[in-house]
Amino acid sequence: MTDELLIPHPFSREAKTTLEAELSSLEGVSVVVAETPAETRAGFETATVAMTPRLPAEWRERAERLEWAQATSAGYDHYDLEALEAAGIVLTNAAGVHAQPIAEQVLGAMLSFERELFTARDQQGDGLWLRTEGGELARKTVGIVGLGAIGGRTAELAAAVGSTVIGTKRDPSSAPAAVETVYPPEELDEVLRRAEYLVLACPLTDETRGLIDGAALETMPSDAVLVNVARGGVVEEAALVEGLQQGRIAGAALDVFEEEPLPQESPLWDLPNVLVTPHMAGSTPQYYERVAEIFRENYERFRAGDLEGMRNRIV
């Protein structure tokens, strides 16, 4: 039996080339690369598996033969899980593929705040030679909300420079060894009180939406910095803006936002204690090679009928 693997049109040319090269050698797989929206729609009519950044209703409703969709992101809040389950379509995500680049970006953001590199960069533009008193990340407590692949790798890097790492995880017994103290989600306030850098690395769910609200910001130390590489919806943005403006927390490094692209009228653009990056923390030249690796591993289990054993299965 040959499976038709569809790679829809929204991917970049470089991504399509990489995925096609990585997956064409799979035994039993015929790779179809769509170049236009029309080719994507037609492709879903015959595809049995798909490597896709999204699966809107207009594609899903055509996908009568589709058995499995491999998402190319870790987040899956934009997939209709009930519809997929009703249609009998397995969904797996790309959790873990972003761990190294995102962890490096988090470390870079924390070091930039701690060593006051933003101040130095601003002074450089003005030709000013003014020394600042940088701190040491090794003397700080880093709290991580969500100790999965991304949070776990972040914990390892933070611990490597000497930080004390704490965090939350549903199953504390599976937390990385780099984490000194692990709290269940219901004890988040303890992490908020202790963390001088608070890293959000959790998925967006009903439980985490608006998790960091005004009350949470009030619980954090006034010299704390928030780093969000999760989803914008995990933070109540208006409360965060107010907290930053009023000095309730010292700063924020934000890669994700409630609305993306971040609207030009957002106050976040102009706050001097905020680092804005355009949802790029997971970017890496190795991204689609790593996604293909997950797909190959999952395809073997999929064809063996081991659906429960598929890596990162969501539905």
N, C-alpha and C positions, 0 to 999 in steps of 0.2 A: 504493500500500500504506500502511495506517495502522498505526503501532505503538502498542500499549497500554502506557503508562508507569504503573507502580504506585508509589505513595508509601505505604508501610506505616504502620500505626497508631502505632508508638512515638514518632513525632515530636511535638513540642509543637504546639499549635494555631497559634502564631505561625509556626513553621517550615513547617507545611503550607500556610498561607496564602501565605507568601512564595514557596515552591517552585511552587505551583499558578499563582500570578500570573506568575512569571518564565518558566514553561515551557509554559503553555497556548497561547501564540502560535506555538509551533514547528510548522512545516508538516509534516503527516504524523504528528502525535503526538496521541493521546487520553489525557489525564491522568486517572487513577483514584486518588482519595484514600480510603484505608481508615481507618475510625474505630474499629474494634474488632479484636481478634485473629481473630474469625471472618471478617470482611471481608478481612483480610490473607491468610488462608489461601485463601479463595476467589479473591482477586485474583491470587495466584501461579499459579493454574491456567490463566489466560488471558493473563497479561502477557508481552510480548516483551522489555521492558526494565524495569529497576527502579532507583529511587533509594533506597538502603537503608542504615541504620546497621549492619546485620548480616545474615547469611544462614544461619540455623541449618538443620539437616537437615530439620526438619519443614516449613520453607518450601521449601527446595531440592528436596525429593522431589516436591513438587506442581508444580514449575515446569517442566513438560515443554516449554513453548513459549519459555521464557526464553533469550535469546541474549546479553544483556549486563546486568551489574549495576554501577552506579556507586556506590561506597562514599562515605559522607559524612565519613569520617575519613581521616587520612593513614596511621594504623596499620592493618595488615591481618592481624596475627597471630591474630585470632579468626575468620578465614575458613579453610575447609578447601580449600586450593588444589588438592590432588590431586583431590578430588571435583568441583570446578568444571571442572578441565581434562578430566576423564573425561566430564563432561556437556556439554562444548563450550560452556561459558558464559564469556564474556569478563568479566574483572574489572578495573576501573580504580579508583584511589583519589583522594583529594582533596589529595594532597601539594601544598603551596604555598599553600593557602587559609588556613592558620594563621600564615603566616610573619610578618606584621606584628604581630599582637597578642602572639604568643609572644615575638618578639624584644624588644618593648617590656617585657614582664613580666620577661624575663631582665635587661635593662638596669636596670629598677627594683629588682630584687632585689640586683644587684651594687652599685648606688649606695646602697641601704639599709644593706648591710653596710659598705661603704667609708666612708660618712659617719656611721655609727653612729646611724642614725635609729631603730632599734629601742630602743636605750638611751634616747634622748630621749623616745620615746613612753612607755616604762615610767616614766621620771622624771616625765613630765607627769601621769600618773595618781596619783603620790604627791605632787604639788605641789613637786617638787624643782628648784631652779635650780643644776644642776651641769654645767659645761661639759666637753665631751669633745673629744678631739683626733682629728678626722676625717682620713682620708687622701684621696688623689686617684686616681680611676680612671684618669686620664691617665697615671699612672706605673706602671700594672700590666700584667701579661701575661695575656691571656685566651686560654685554650686551648679549642677547640671540637671535640668528637668528633662528626663527621658534618657535612659542609659542603654539605648539600643546600639546599633552599629556606629552611628555618627557620634552619639553621646559617649560611647565607650572609647572610641579612638580619641576624642577630644580629652577625655579623662587621662588617657595614657600620655598625651603630649603635655598636658598641664602638669601632671605629676612628674614628668621628666625634667621640668625646669624648677621643680621643688615646691609647687603649689600644694596646698591641702585640698583634696577633692572630696566633695560630698555630692549627694544627688538623690533623685527619686526614681524608683523602678517598681513596677507591679510585682515582679518576682525578685525580691532582694537577693535571693540565693544565687542568681545568675549574673550578678553585677560584676564588672571587671575588677581585677585585683588592685588596680590603681586607685579605686575609690575607697576612701578611708571609712566613711559612714554612709549607709544607704537607708533611705526612709521610704515607707510606702507613700503613695500619692496623697493620702489623706493627712499626712504630716508635712505637707509642702511648706507650711508656715515656718517650720524649724529651719528649712533650707533658706527661705527668704530672709530670716533674721541673721543667719550666719554668713551668707555669701557676700563677698565683696565684688565678685563678678558672677552674674547670674546668666547662665547659658540655656537658652530654650532650644531643645533638640527633639521635641516630642511631636507626634502626628497631630493633625487637626481632627478632633472628634467632638462629639456632643459634650464630653467631659472636659475637654481642654479649650473649647471655644471661650474666649474672654477670660481665660485663667488668670492672666496678669491684668487685674483691674486696679481701680484707685486704691482699694483696701490692700491689695498685694504690694503696691508701690509704697504705701505708707509703712508696711511691715519691713521693707528693705532698709538697710543703713543709708544715710544721706550721702555717703561717699561711694555707694555701689554703682556699678556699670552693668546695664542690661545688654546682652548679646542675643539677638534673635535670628536663628538660621532654621527655624521650624516653619511656621506659616504665619502670615500677618494676622489672621483671625485669632491666634492664641493670645494676642495682646489687644486690650481696648485702647486704640490709638489715641483717641481724644484725651483719655486719662493720662496716657504716657506723655503727650505733648505738654499737658498742664503740669505734670510732675517734673519734667525737665525744665520748663520755664520757671517754676517756683523753687527749684533746687531741692526737691524731695529725693531725687537721685542725681548722681554726678554726671552721668552720660549714658549714651546708648550707641551700639553698633548694630545697624539694622540692614538685613539683606532681603527681608520680605515685609509686605505691607498689606493692609486691608484692601486697598485698591492698587492694581499694578497695570501699567506703569504708575509710579507715585505722581499724583496730580501736581502740576506746577505751583498751585496755590497752597500746597501743604506747608505748614510752618516748619516741618522737619528739615526742609532744604536749607533753611537759614540759621538753624540753631547751631551755635559754635561747639556745643558739647555732643554733637551727633555725627556719626559716620554713616552715610547712605551709600549702599552698593546695590546695583540693579539685579537682584535675584541671580547672582552669578557665583555664589560660594561653591556650588557643586561642579563648576566647570573645570574641565581637565582634558588634555589631548587624548588621554586614555579612556575617556568616558564610554564611548560606544564599544570599545573592545571589552570593557568590563561588563557591559549590558549583554553583549553576545555570549560571554562566558556563562552568565546566569542562564541565558536561554538554552545553551547547549546542555548544561546540567539538568535543567528542567525538562528538556525534550526527551532525554533518555527515560526519565521517570514517567513522563506523560505517556509515551508509547508503551511502557511496561505496565501501564495501568495503575501506577503508584501515585495517584492524585494527592493523597494525604501527605506523601513524602516530598512533594514539590516545594522548592525553596521559595519563601516569601509568599505563600498562597494566601490570598485575601478572600476569595469566593471559591 
